[in-house]
């Protein structure tokens, strides 16, 4: 097994297809993580959540980091890290477009992983707060099976081979072990 | 669905049975998350990792936060948050006992989720760094199905009922839907 850096395109594609993330914020250099549901639109991750520690902290320090995972097995996984900053989307003039995007995305997911409005214990139903995270940068790593490296080298060689030979190679080759 | 706070005992039990966590550290109030493998022993989570941004940041600011999840479905999940501080375990006098614990735990897991020593891309095999996180506090939330709330109320009522009635109730009751 090898661990490889993902390309920027691979990172954006992984971010687009994942809705569950862990968000870290910090106050006085004390980090805090929460899992939450987010949805990508352009350069922004949109979400809804209830008022609580993370919102209070992000209001004082908008710098955040998010993490997504795609784990197939111990040996086949990808992990994505996003650096960004928090923007709250209250009902005020100027936020109409962003709130429309948030509402549209929200309606695609009637059941959120950490439902923003679900009562916590015996407390009352909580009012959701719309926010978005501007993606300032992202980086990812994924495992690469060593034999799939060989497959890729084979693939590069095949590019210069005639079609009949490639077809025969496909029929005769062993089953690939990588995804 | 309701979301409930977990008891301290439930939090420690969940921490003990989970080895994959996301760790957040911070520098200059910029948080950073990485997934990694940890193992609980007493009040400490032990781990190994390669030198990199997280180690450099935790050396300057030992305050960390970790998160674990147990997700069965969108409606059945638990999430645990751990506040702690980082201690590195170099080969120096005074660290023998802690390093022995780390080595013992490490040997139980020949395949780490984020293998500390696996080459990154084309770089050479990396030297692992042993560390531990002192658990300063922990808190957790989990979903509770509303009908299991009713079951608990029933259970409280049964405490004042005779044994024969409890036994009959157990034989006749429908299958429980909560874990």
Interface residues (C-beta under 8 A of the other chain):
Chain A: X1 X2 X3 X4 X5 X22 X24 X25 X26 X27 X28 X29 X30 X31 X32 X33 X34 X35 X61 X63 X64 X65 X66 X67 X69 X71 X74 X75 X77 X79 X81 X83 X111 X113 X114 X115 X118 X119 X120 X121 X141
Chain B: X1 X2 X3 X4 X5 X22 X24 X25 X26 X27 X28 X29 X30 X31 X32 X33 X34 X35 X61 X63 X64 X65 X66 X67 X69 X71 X74 X75 X77 X79 X81 X83 X111 X113 X114 X115 X118 X119 X120 X121 X141
